């Protein structure tokens, strides 16, 4: 233990501030300027870019300095733009994360207070209870039935029991969380000096892959293979039949660079960052950018009912003893339990304490506590009155309490509890639950004074009665849930509450219940049976956290993209198990820490707004991929075919790179594009099969018109080599820029689907710059010449025919497509 830390009063505020200056803030490793600089250089560490630079250096060595300078300039500009956009996106993401502040409970100057986790310092005295995150590495000095989930560090799913001592069992690690019990501990390490901190650099650099990322990786591999195969083919043909090896190699590498969608990661990051900023305006904070893709794909939303479907405005409605009569003694002991329990006070506790403010408990003092856990579903405190008589006061779920009672109290008399009476009490509890009430049972007994107490003391209790609470359904929830289902997201209720309460709440909220099951019956199902049940069951009740996670795992195995909305200390396992974990800003620290997305207020409408923004983001990301890859594949096919017949290179390497640079620059605004309404009305799912079909349909259409251009230039206009290259450059970059507007939508472009203003402006600027280069002195550096006016007339007709063919192809393509 830190010698300067008082085990009762903690550090003084002055000591804490001095140590904050000495040790710094309690934060894990973050990206430094050196890492940013490395990422800038990494923008150029594309194998094809390196090949191109190597080939251009060879050209410079052989005396072609002009070619080298142009290629080098274009590559540097392209990489710099890529880095700058990525850097902006990272900063936006960091600002959003800073909006979610985790706090910890510390004792300073003898006062217990909540402070930001980042302000914890070495020597701080921290207080922990169920659901709390451990903010730093610490030594336990007091503990009661303490167990810690250390899966963050060890991967072990079973909680580790902790006790006071100098061994590992007495050490708490940052990033873990309390499963049961409570503790007082002294911080020994913070930030990067903690066990988690030593792994933090790896955590920063290795983010988990979403389903979208995995499919995108597979597709990128496919494209790279196609590019390499066709590039090798083009190189071989030109080297064997037409040109020297160096110029053929330079051309093939430039072609590969020009036709590879190397800006894809940047466009995706920009799109996600824009989506995150848009979602912030809807009061949705995105902690992990790739989660937006999963939000757009989500087709099942699992959630608890409290505060989501209900108002979360719990009030004590009534209370009754074993004979159904109001009993002030019941209220007294209920308040004693809620008042003296340490740690998290749930809404039921707060409702009880506010209702019983006139009931005095000054005659009682706390001796000990038996903390809550999700298996027992009980919490007990041990108190004594002025007569020095210790009492154990237990509250919990009715069926759990009634398992532990042997008598009941009515009008001050203790009566033995028969099986028939227990059956009647259980029936009464079920009846209240069926009417939508939430019920807490209270029991007590006199107990001998001893040094410590455990859950084994919660036996032979005397039943006092039921505390009956109401939490009305939100007035707008039925309409909101209907809207959610209209958007293709099916709600499922996963709750720890009684099944009757859950069903009544769902019915009041307008949720059609296909089937329901409780945790006890769920436990009896095999994995195969559970996989079937999760599809047809709407309400899962009386669940523990592990059962919630198991249900989500089976839904995901069945092919669903699953979201989980939860804010409680028992929601960490299902939040981790879901494709997308969603919590709220006033939720427990562990829930906010695990979640991918934070709602600034707990509202399904806020979540729906977030889903729609996620789908728009997903749609624009997918739009870029479709446009870029279909166009690039078509161009590569054109060059491969032309290489078989032309005795010269159809384009110079610098001309290919210029087309690539102009096109990629114009695409950076795609994330701002408008999205068709039908794109947001259903979950968006990545489809590798869809993209393959799209490329192999629209790529060849592009190639056909490229070949027509070749024929016009050679056979009709009898163009010389410089004019041929200039003509194809003009045709290629104009059609590639304009076809964006056709491919971006299933509808008729401009007439029934208006593109974003920024996209229109970007296309116009790109066309002006491209034509400006051709028709100014700059063009001579790229070996451009003037083309005849007749070519422009033919090209205009060609563009009209090209658009017409694409629109006709879209009709047939989307009729067969399920996406």
C-alpha positions in Angstrom: 0.0 0.0 0.0 1.2 3.5 -0.8 2.6 4.9 2.5 1.1 8.4 1.8 -2.4 7.1 1.2 -4.7 7.0 4.2 -6.9 3.8 4.0 -9.9 5.9 5.3 -9.5 9.4 3.8 -7.5 8.6 0.7 -5.2 11.2 -0.9 -5.6 14.8 -0.3 -6.6 16.9 -3.3 -3.2 18.6 -3.1 -1.4 15.2 -3.2 -3.6 14.1 -6.1 -2.7 17.2 -8.2 1.0 16.8 -7.5 0.9 13.2 -8.6 -1.1 14.0 -11.7 1.8 16.3 -12.6 4.3 13.7 -11.7 2.7 10.6 -13.4 0.5 12.2 -16.0 -3.1 11.3 -16.9 -4.4 7.8 -16.6 -4.7 7.1 -20.4 -3.5 4.3 -22.5 -1.0 4.7 -25.3 -2.2 7.0 -28.0 -1.0 7.7 -31.5 1.9 10.1 -31.4 3.2 12.5 -34.1 5.8 9.9 -35.0 3.1 7.4 -35.7 1.2 10.0 -37.8 4.4 10.6 -39.7 4.8 6.9 -40.3 1.2 6.7 -41.6 2.0 9.5 -44.0 4.9 7.5 -45.4 2.7 4.3 -45.3 0.4 6.1 -47.8 3.0 5.4 -50.4 3.9 1.9 -49.3 1.6 0.3 -51.9 3.5 -2.4 -53.8 2.3 -1.1 -57.1 3.3 2.5 -56.2 6.7 1.3 -55.2 7.1 -0.6 -58.5 6.1 2.5 -60.4 8.5 4.7 -58.5 11.2 2.2 -59.1 10.5 2.0 -62.8 10.4 5.9 -63.0 13.8 6.1 -61.3 15.1 3.7 -64.0 13.7 6.1 -66.6 15.5 9.0 -64.9 18.7 7.0 -64.9 18.3 6.4 -68.6 17.8 10.1 -69.2 14.0 10.6 -69.3 13.8 13.2 -66.5 10.6 14.7 -67.7 8.7 11.4 -67.4 10.2 10.8 -64.0 9.2 14.2 -62.6 5.7 14.0 -63.8 5.2 10.5 -62.5 6.8 11.4 -59.1 4.7 14.5 -58.8 1.4 12.7 -59.5 2.3 9.9 -57.0 3.2 12.4 -54.2 0.0 14.4 -54.8 -2.2 11.3 -54.8 -0.6 9.9 -51.6 -0.8 13.3 -49.8 -4.5 13.7 -50.6 -5.1 10.2 -49.4 -3.2 10.8 -46.1 -4.8 14.3 -45.5 -8.4 12.9 -45.8 -7.5 9.9 -43.6 -6.0 12.3 -41.0 -9.1 14.4 -40.9 -11.3 11.4 -40.5 -9.1 10.1 -37.6 -9.4 13.5 -35.8 -13.2 13.5 -36.2 -13.4 10.1 -34.7 -11.2 11.0 -31.8 -13.3 14.1 -31.0 -16.4 11.9 -31.0 -14.9 9.4 -28.6 -14.0 12.2 -26.2 -17.6 13.0 -25.7 -18.1 9.7 -23.8 -16.6 10.2 -20.4 -16.0 7.3 -18.0 -15.9 8.0 -14.3 -14.6 6.2 -11.2 -15.4 6.5 -7.5 -12.5 7.7 -5.3 -12.0 8.9 -1.8 -10.1 12.2 -1.4 -9.9 14.3 1.7 -12.2 11.8 3.3 -15.0 12.5 0.8 -16.3 10.0 -1.8 -16.6 11.5 -5.2 -17.0 10.7 -8.9 -14.1 11.8 -11.1 -13.1 11.1 -14.7 -11.1 7.9 -15.1 -8.3 10.0 -16.7 -7.8 11.9 -13.4 -7.1 8.8 -11.3 -3.5 8.8 -10.1 -1.1 6.5 -8.2 -2.1 6.2 -4.5 -5.8 7.0 -5.1 -8.2 5.1 -2.9 -10.9 3.7 -5.2 -14.3 2.2 -4.3 -15.6 -0.6 -6.5 -19.0 -2.4 -6.7 -20.9 -4.6 -9.1 -20.5 -3.4 -12.7 -17.7 -1.0 -12.1 -14.7 -0.8 -14.4 -11.4 -1.1 -12.7 -9.8 2.2 -13.7 -6.1 1.3 -13.0 -4.0 -1.5 -11.6 -4.6 -1.6 -7.8 -4.1 -3.5 -4.6 -7.1 -4.7 -2.7 -7.3 -3.5 0.9 -10.9 -4.5 1.6 -13.1 -7.0 -0.2 -16.5 -8.6 0.2 -17.3 -11.7 -2.1 -15.3 -10.0 -4.8 -15.0 -11.5 -8.3 -13.6 -9.8 -11.3 -14.1 -10.5 -15.1 -10.5 -10.5 -16.4 -11.4 -11.8 -19.9 -10.1 -8.5 -21.4 -6.6 -9.6 -20.4 -6.7 -13.3 -20.0 -9.6 -14.5 -22.3 -10.8 -16.6 -19.4 -14.6 -16.4 -19.3 -14.9 -17.4 -15.6 -14.6 -14.5 -13.0 -11.5 -14.5 -10.9 -12.1 -14.3 -7.1 -10.1 -11.6 -5.3 -9.0 -11.3 -1.7 -6.9 -9.0 0.4 -3.3 -9.9 0.1 0.0 -9.3 -1.6 -0.3 -12.1 -4.2 -2.0 -12.0 -7.6 -5.4 -12.7 -6.0 -5.1 -9.3 -4.3 -4.3 -7.4 -7.5 -6.9 -5.7 -9.7 -6.1 -4.9 -13.3 -7.2 -1.9 -15.4 -9.8 -2.6 -17.9 -11.4 -5.5 -16.0 -14.8 -5.1 -14.2 -16.5 -6.2 -11.1 -18.9 -9.2 -11.4 -19.9 -9.6 -7.8 -19.1 -8.0 -4.5 -17.4 -4.8 -3.6 -13.9 -3.6 -2.8 -11.7 -0.8 -1.6 -8.3 -0.6 -3.3 -5.2 1.5 -3.7 -4.0 2.4 -7.2 -0.4 1.3 -7.9 -0.1 1.9 -11.6 -1.9 4.1 -14.2 -2.0 4.5 -18.0 0.7 2.8 -20.0 2.3 1.4 -16.8 -0.6 -0.9 -16.2 -0.9 -4.5 -17.6 -3.4 -3.3 -20.1 -1.4 -0.2 -20.9 1.6 -2.4 -22.0 -0.8 -3.9 -24.6 -2.4 -0.7 -25.5 -0.3 0.1 -28.6 -1.3 -3.2 -30.0 -5.0 -2.5 -29.2 -4.7 0.9 -31.0 -3.3 -0.7 -34.1 -5.4 -3.8 -34.3 -9.1 -3.2 -34.5 -11.5 -6.1 -34.9 -12.8 -6.7 -38.4 -16.5 -6.3 -39.1 -18.2 -8.6 -41.6 -18.0 -5.8 -44.1 -14.2 -5.6 -43.6 -13.7 -9.3 -44.2 -15.7 -9.4 -47.4 -14.0 -6.3 -48.6 -10.6 -7.9 -48.0 -11.7 -11.0 -50.0 -12.9 -8.8 -52.8 -9.7 -6.7 -52.8 -7.7 -9.9 -53.2 -9.9 -10.9 -56.2 -9.3 -7.5 -57.8 -5.6 -7.6 -57.2 -5.4 -11.0 -58.8 -7.3 -9.8 -61.9 -5.1 -6.7 -62.1 -1.9 -8.6 -61.8 -2.9 -11.3 -64.3 -4.0 -8.7 -66.9 -0.9 -6.5 -66.2 1.4 -9.4 -66.7 -0.5 -10.2 -69.9 -0.2 -6.6 -71.2 3.5 -6.5 -70.2 4.2 -9.8 -72.0 2.5 -8.8 -75.2 4.1 -5.4 -75.4 7.6 -6.7 -74.4 7.5 -9.6 -76.9 6.0 -7.9 -79.9 6.1 -4.1 -79.7 8.5 -2.4 -77.3 11.5 -2.6 -75.1 11.3 -4.2 -71.7 11.6 -1.0 -69.6 8.9 1.0 -71.4 6.6 -2.1 -71.4 7.2 -2.7 -67.7 6.6 1.0 -66.9 3.4 0.9 -68.9 2.1 -2.3 -67.2 2.9 -1.0 -63.7 1.2 2.4 -64.4 -1.8 0.5 -65.8 -2.0 -1.6 -62.6 -1.8 1.5 -60.4 -4.3 3.4 -62.5 -6.8 0.5 -62.5 -6.5 -0.5 -58.8 -8.9 1.3 -56.5 -6.2 2.4 -54.1 -8.3 5.1 -52.7 -10.9 2.6 -51.5 -9.7 2.6 -47.8 -9.6 6.4 -47.8 -13.1 6.8 -49.3 -14.5 4.2 -46.8 -12.9 6.1 -43.9 -14.1 9.5 -45.1 -17.6 8.0 -45.6 -17.7 6.6 -42.1 -16.3 9.8 -40.6 -19.0 11.9 -42.3 -21.6 9.4 -41.2 -20.3 9.6 -37.6 -20.6 13.4 -37.6 -24.1 13.2 -39.1 -25.0 10.7 -36.4 -23.7 13.0 -33.7 -26.2 15.6 -34.8 -28.9 12.9 -34.2 -27.5 12.4 -30.7 -25.6 9.2 -31.6 -21.9 9.0 -30.7 -19.9 6.5 -32.7 -16.9 5.1 -30.8 -15.7 2.7 -33.4 -16.1 3.8 -37.0 -16.6 0.4 -38.7 -19.6 -0.2 -36.5 -21.6 2.2 -38.8 -21.5 -0.5 -41.5 -23.0 -3.0 -39.1 -25.6 -0.5 -38.0 -26.7 -0.2 -41.6 -26.8 -4.0 -42.0 -28.6 -4.7 -38.7 -31.8 -6.7 -39.1 -32.4 -7.8 -35.5 -32.3 -5.5 -32.5 -32.2 -7.2 -29.1 -33.0 -5.0 -26.1 -34.2 -4.9 -22.5 -37.5 -3.2 -22.0 -36.8 -0.8 -19.1 -36.2 2.7 -20.4 -36.4 1.5 -24.0 -40.0 0.5 -24.2 -41.0 1.9 -20.9 -40.7 5.5 -19.5 -38.0 4.4 -17.0 -40.0 6.5 -14.6 -40.5 3.9 -11.9 -42.8 4.6 -9.0 -43.8 2.6 -6.0 -47.4 1.8 -6.7 -48.4 -0.3 -3.7 -47.0 -2.8 -1.1 -48.6 -5.8 0.5 -47.8 -8.4 3.0 -48.6 -12.2 2.8 -52.3 -11.5 3.3 -52.4 -8.7 0.7 -52.6 -5.9 3.3 -50.4 -2.7 3.4 -47.7 -3.1 6.0 -45.5 -0.2 7.2 -42.9 -2.6 8.5 -42.5 -3.9 5.0 -41.7 -0.3 3.8 -39.3 0.2 6.7 -37.1 -2.8 5.9 -37.3 -2.2 2.2 -35.9 1.3 2.8 -33.3 -0.1 5.1 -32.0 -2.4 2.5 -32.0 0.2 -0.3 -30.5 2.9 1.8 -27.6 0.9 3.3 -26.6 -1.1 0.2 -23.4 0.2 -1.3 -22.6 0.6 -5.0 -25.1 0.9 -7.7 -28.7 1.8 -6.8 -31.1 0.7 -9.5 -34.3 2.7 -10.4 -36.4 0.5 -8.1 -34.2 1.5 -5.1 -34.4 5.2 -6.0 -38.2 4.9 -6.4 -38.5 3.3 -3.0 -36.3 5.8 -1.2 -38.1 8.7 -2.7 -41.5 7.3 -1.7 -40.5 6.4 1.8 -38.8 9.7 2.7 -41.0 10.0 5.8 -39.9 6.7 7.2 -37.1 7.1 9.7 -34.2 4.6 9.8 -32.0 6.5 12.2 -32.4 3.8 14.8 -30.4 1.4 12.6 -26.7 1.2 11.7 -25.1 -1.0 9.0 -22.9 -3.9 10.1 -22.2 -5.7 6.8 -23.5 -6.4 3.3 -23.9 -9.5 1.1 -23.6 -8.0 -2.4 -26.0 -8.8 -5.3 -25.1 -11.2 -8.0 -27.1 -12.4 -11.0 -27.4 -16.0 -10.0 -28.8 -15.4 -6.5 -30.8 -12.4 -7.6 -30.7 -11.1 -4.0 -28.9 -8.4 -2.0 -28.8 -8.4 1.8 -27.6 -5.9 4.4 -27.0 -6.6 8.1 -28.0 -3.9 10.4 -28.5 -3.4 14.1 -30.9 -1.3 16.1 -30.4 0.6 19.3 -31.2 -2.5 21.3 -28.0 -4.1 19.7 -30.1 -6.6 17.8 -28.7 -7.5 14.4 -31.1 -8.1 11.5 -30.5 -9.6 8.1 -32.6 -7.7 5.5 -32.9 -9.4 2.1 -34.5 -8.2 -1.1 -34.7 -9.9 -4.5 -36.8 -11.6 -7.2 -40.0 -13.1 -5.6 -39.3 -16.7 -6.7 -35.7 -16.5 -5.3 -36.8 -15.0 -2.0 -39.6 -17.5 -1.6 -37.1 -20.3 -2.0 -35.3 -19.1 1.2 -38.2 -18.3 3.5 -39.8 -20.5 6.2 -42.2 -18.1 7.8 -44.1 -14.9 7.2 -45.1 -11.9 9.3 -48.6 -10.5 9.5 -49.5 -7.7 12.0 -46.4 -8.4 14.1 -47.0 -12.2 14.3 -44.6 -14.8 12.8 -46.5 -17.6 11.1 -44.9 -20.8 9.7 -45.1 -20.8 5.9 -46.8 -23.8 4.3 -46.4 -25.1 0.8 -49.9 -24.0 0.1 -49.2 -20.5 1.2 -46.0 -20.4 -0.9 -48.0 -21.5 -3.9 -50.5 -18.7 -3.2 -47.8 -16.1 -2.9 -46.2 -17.3 -6.2 -49.5 -17.1 -7.9 -50.0 -13.6 -6.6 -46.6 -12.6 -7.9 -47.4 -14.0 -11.3 -50.7 -12.3 -11.4 -49.1 -8.9 -10.6 -46.4 -9.5 -13.2 -49.1 -10.4 -15.8 -50.6 -7.0 -15.1 -47.3 -5.3 -15.9 -46.1 -4.6 -12.4 -42.4 -5.0 -11.3 -42.1 -6.8 -8.0 -39.5 -7.0 -5.3 -39.8 -9.3 -2.4 -38.5 -8.4 1.1 -37.6 -10.8 3.9 -35.7 -10.6 7.1 -34.5 -12.4 10.2 -32.7 -11.8 13.5 -29.1 -13.0 13.2 -26.2 -13.5 15.5 -23.4 -10.9 15.4 -20.2 -12.2 13.9 -17.2 -10.9 12.0 -18.6 -11.4 8.5 -21.6 -12.8 6.6 -22.2 -14.6 3.3 -25.0 -15.8 1.1 -25.2 -19.0 3.2 -26.9 -16.8 5.9 -29.8 -16.0 3.5 -31.8 -19.0 4.7 -34.8 -19.5 7.1 -36.0 -16.0 6.4 -39.3 -14.4 7.4 -41.3 -13.1 4.4 -42.5 -9.5 4.9 -44.2 -8.9 1.5 -44.0 -7.5 -2.0 -43.1 -4.0 -3.1 -45.0 -3.4 -6.3 -43.7 -0.8 -8.8 -45.0 0.6 -12.1 -43.1 1.7 -15.2 -45.5 2.8 -17.8 -44.9 2.1 -21.5 -43.8 5.2 -23.5 -46.7 6.8 -25.4 -44.9 6.9 -28.7 -43.2 3.5 -28.5 -45.8 1.6 -30.5 -45.4 3.9 -33.4 -41.6 3.9 -33.1 -41.4 0.1 -33.0 -43.7 -0.1 -36.0 -41.4 2.3 -37.9 -38.4 0.2 -36.8 -40.0 -3.0 -38.3 -40.9 -1.1 -41.4 -37.2 -0.5 -41.9 -36.6 -4.2 -41.7 -35.3 -4.4 -38.1 -37.1 -7.0 -35.9 -37.1 -6.3 -32.2 -36.5 -9.1 -29.7 -36.8 -8.5 -25.9 -34.0 -10.0 -23.7 -34.7 -9.2 -20.1 -33.9 -10.4 -16.6 -37.5 -9.6 -15.6 -40.4 -12.0 -15.0 -41.8 -13.4 -18.3 -45.3 -12.2 -17.5 -44.1 -8.6 -16.9 -42.1 -8.8 -20.2 -45.1 -10.1 -22.2 -47.5 -7.5 -20.8 -45.1 -4.7 -21.5 -44.6 -6.0 -25.1 -48.4 -6.2 -25.7 -48.9 -2.7 -24.4 -46.1 -1.5 -26.8 -47.8 -3.2 -29.8 -45.1 -5.9 -30.2 -46.5 -9.1 -31.7 -45.3 -12.0 -29.6 -44.7 -15.0 -31.7 -43.2 -17.1 -28.9 -41.7 -16.6 -25.4 -39.4 -18.5 -23.2 -37.7 -18.0 -19.8 -34.2 -18.6 -18.7 -34.9 -21.8 -16.9 -36.4 -23.5 -20.0 -33.8 -21.9 -22.2 -31.1 -23.6 -20.1 -32.6 -27.0 -21.0 -32.3 -26.5 -24.8 -29.5 -28.0 -26.8 -27.6 -25.7 -29.2 -29.5 -27.1 -32.2 -32.8 -26.5 -30.4 -31.8 -23.0 -29.3 -30.7 -22.1 -32.9 -34.3 -22.8 -34.0 -35.9 -21.1 -31.0 -34.1 -17.8 -31.4 -35.7 -17.4 -34.9 -39.3 -17.7 -33.7 -39.1 -16.3 -30.2 -39.9 -12.7 -29.5 -39.6 -12.5 -25.7 -36.7 -14.0 -23.7 -37.3 -13.4 -20.0 -35.6 -14.1 -16.6 -32.2 -14.3 -18.3 -28.7 -14.0 -16.8 -26.1 -12.1 -18.8 -24.5 -15.2 -20.3 -27.8 -16.4 -21.6 -28.4 -13.1 -23.3 -25.0 -13.4 -25.0 -25.7 -17.0 -26.0 -29.0 -16.0 -27.8 -27.1 -13.3 -29.7 -24.4 -15.7 -30.7 -26.9 -18.1 -32.2 -28.7 -15.3 -34.0 -25.4 -14.3 -35.6 -24.6 -17.9 -36.5 -28.0 -18.0 -38.3 -26.9 -15.2 -40.6 -28.4 -12.2 -38.9 -26.6 -8.9 -38.1 -27.6 -8.3 -34.5 -27.6 -5.1 -32.5 -27.9 -5.1 -28.7 -29.2 -2.1 -26.8 -28.3 -2.2 -23.1 -27.1 0.1 -20.4 -26.9 -2.1 -17.2 -24.1 -3.7 -15.4 -25.4 -7.1 -16.7 -25.3 -6.0 -20.3 -21.5 -6.3 -20.9 -21.6 -10.0 -22.2 -24.4 -9.4 -24.8 -22.9 -6.0 -25.8 -19.7 -7.9 -26.6 -21.4 -10.7 -28.4 -23.5 -8.5 -30.7 -22.3 -7.3 -34.1 -23.0 -3.8 -32.8 -23.2 -2.9 -29.1 -25.4 0.1 -28.3 -25.5 1.8 -24.9 -26.6 5.2 -23.5 -24.6 8.0 -22.0 -26.1 7.7 -18.6 -25.6 3.9 -18.6 -23.1 2.0 -16.4 -19.4 2.4 -17.1 -18.9 -1.1 -18.2 -21.8 -0.9 -20.7 -20.4 2.4 -22.2 -16.9 0.9 -22.3 -17.9 -2.2 -24.2 -20.4 -0.5 -26.6 -19.6 0.5 -30.2 -22.2 3.3 -30.2 -23.5 5.5 -27.5 -27.0 7.1 -27.5 -27.0 10.5 -25.8 -30.6 9.8 -24.7 -32.3 6.4 -24.4 -34.8 6.5 -27.2 -35.7 4.2 -30.0 -36.3 7.2 -32.2 -32.7 8.3 -31.7 -31.6 4.8 -32.6 -33.8 4.8 -35.8 -32.2 8.1 -36.8 -28.8 6.4 -36.3 -29.8 3.4 -38.3 -30.9 5.6 -41.3 -27.6 7.5 -41.1 -25.7 4.2 -41.0 -27.5 3.0 -44.1 -26.8 6.2 -46.0 -23.1 5.8 -45.1 -23.1 2.2 -46.1 -24.8 3.1 -49.4 -22.3 5.7 -50.4 -19.4 3.4 -49.4 -20.8 0.7 -51.6 -21.5 3.2 -54.4 -17.9 4.1 -54.7 -16.8 0.5 -54.8 -19.3 -0.3 -57.6 -18.3 2.8 -59.6 -14.6 2.4 -59.2 -14.2 -1.3 -59.8 -16.6 -1.6 -62.8 -14.9 1.3 -64.5 -11.4 0.1 -63.7 -12.2 -3.4 -64.9 -13.6 -2.2 -68.1 -10.5 0.0 -68.8 -8.2 -2.9 -68.1 -10.0 -5.2 -70.5 -9.8 -2.4 -73.2 -6.0 -2.1 -72.8 -5.5 -5.9 -72.7 -7.4 -6.3 -76.0 -5.7 -3.2 -77.6 -2.3 -4.6 -76.7 -2.9 -7.6 -79.0 -3.5 -5.4 -82.1 -1.8 -2.0 -81.6 1.8 -1.7 -82.6 2.2 1.1 -79.9 1.2 1.8 -76.3 -2.4 3.1 -76.3 -1.5 5.5 -73.5 1.7 6.6 -72.0 2.3 5.7 -68.3 2.0 9.4 -67.3 -1.3 9.7 -69.1 -2.7 6.7 -67.3 -1.6 8.1 -64.0 -3.2 11.5 -64.8 -6.5 9.8 -65.5 -6.3 7.9 -62.3 -5.4 11.1 -60.3 -8.2 13.1 -61.8 -10.8 10.4 -61.3 -9.7 9.5 -57.7 -9.7 13.2 -56.7 -13.3 13.6 -58.0 -14.4 10.6 -56.0 -13.4 12.0 -52.6 -16.8 13.8 -52.4 -18.8 10.6 -52.9 -19.5 10.3 -49.1 -21.5 13.5 -49.4 -23.8 12.2 -52.2 -27.5 12.0 -51.8 -29.0 8.5 -51.2 -32.2 7.1 -52.8 -35.0 6.5 -50.3 -35.4 2.8 -51.1 -31.7 2.3 -50.1 -32.5 3.2 -46.5 -35.7 1.3 -46.0 -34.1 -2.1 -45.6 -30.9 -3.4 -44.0 -27.8 -3.0 -46.2 -25.8 -6.2 -46.7 -22.5 -6.6 -48.3 -22.6 -9.0 -51.2 -19.5 -10.3 -52.9 -21.7 -12.1 -55.5 -23.5 -8.9 -56.3 -20.3 -7.0 -56.9 -18.8 -9.7 -59.1 -22.0 -9.6 -61.3 -22.0 -5.8 -61.4 -18.3 -5.7 -62.6 -18.8 -8.4 -65.2 -21.9 -6.7 -66.6 -20.9 -3.0 -66.6 -17.1 -3.4 -67.1 -17.5 -5.0 -70.6 -20.0 -2.2 -71.6 -17.3 0.3 -70.9 -14.8 -1.8 -72.9 -17.1 -1.9 -75.9 -17.2 1.9 -76.2 -13.4 2.1 -75.6 -12.9 -0.3 -78.6 -15.3 1.8 -80.7 -13.2 4.8 -79.9 -10.1 2.9 -81.0 -11.7 2.1 -84.3 -12.9 5.6 -84.9 -9.5 7.1 -84.2 -7.5 4.5 -86.3 -9.8 3.6 -89.1 -12.0 6.6 -89.6 -9.9 9.6 -88.5 -6.6 7.9 -89.3 -5.1 9.5 -86.1 -1.3 9.5 -85.6 0.0 8.0 -82.4 -0.1 11.2 -80.3 -3.6 12.1 -81.5 -4.8 8.5 -80.8 -3.5 8.7 -77.2 -5.0 12.2 -76.7 -8.3 11.0 -78.1 -8.5 8.0 -75.9 -7.4 10.0 -72.9 -10.3 12.5 -73.5 -12.8 9.7 -74.0 -11.6 7.7 -71.1 -11.5 10.4 -68.4 -14.8 12.1 -69.6 -16.8 8.8 -69.7 -15.2 7.7 -66.4 -16.2 10.9 -64.7 -19.7 11.2 -66.1 -20.7 7.5 -65.8 -20.7 8.1 -62.0 -24.1 9.7 -62.3 -25.6 6.6 -63.9 -24.0 3.9 -61.7 -24.7 5.7 -58.4 -28.4 5.0 -58.6 -30.9 2.4 -59.8 -33.1 5.2 -61.0 -32.8 7.5 -64.0 -30.0 9.9 -63.1 -30.9 13.6 -62.5 -34.6 13.1 -63.3 -35.6 10.7 -60.5 -32.4 10.7 -58.5 -30.6 13.9 -57.9 -26.9 13.6 -57.1 -25.3 15.7 -54.4 -24.2 19.2 -55.2 -20.6 18.4 -54.2 -20.5 15.5 -56.6 -21.8 17.6 -59.5 -19.4 20.3 -58.7 -16.5 17.8 -58.4 -17.3 16.2 -61.8 -17.5 19.6 -63.5 -14.2 20.8 -62.0 -12.5 17.5 -62.9 -13.7 17.9 -66.6 -12.5 21.5 -66.7 -9.1 20.6 -65.3 -8.6 17.6 -67.6 -9.6 19.6 -70.7 -7.5 22.5 -69.5 -4.4 20.3 -69.3 -5.1 18.9 -72.8 -5.6 22.4 -74.4 -2.9 24.4 -72.6 0.9 24.3 -72.6 0.8 21.8 -69.8 -0.5 19.2 -72.2 2.8 19.1 -74.1 4.5 17.7 -70.9 2.0 14.8 -71.2 2.5 14.5 -75.0 -1.1 15.7 -75.8 -2.0 17.2 -79.2 -5.1 18.8 -80.7 -7.7 16.4 -81.9 -10.1 17.2 -84.9 -13.5 18.8 -84.2 -15.2 15.8 -85.9 -13.9 13.6 -83.0 -15.9 15.7 -80.5 -19.1 15.2 -82.5 -18.5 11.5 -82.6 -17.6 11.4 -78.9 -20.8 13.2 -78.0 -22.9 10.6 -79.8 -20.8 7.9 -78.2 -21.4 9.2 -74.7 -25.1 9.4 -75.3 -25.1 5.8 -76.6 -23.0 4.7 -73.7 -25.4 6.1 -71.1 -28.3 4.6 -72.9 -26.8 1.1 -72.9 -25.9 1.5 -69.2 -29.5 2.5 -68.3 -30.9 -0.4 -70.3 -28.4 -2.8 -68.6 -29.5 -1.4 -65.1 -33.1 -2.4 -65.8 -32.3 -6.0 -66.5 -29.5 -6.2 -63.9 -31.6 -5.0 -60.9 -34.6 -7.1 -61.9 -32.4 -10.2 -61.3 -30.6 -8.7 -58.3 -31.8 -9.3 -54.7 -29.6 -6.6 -53.2 
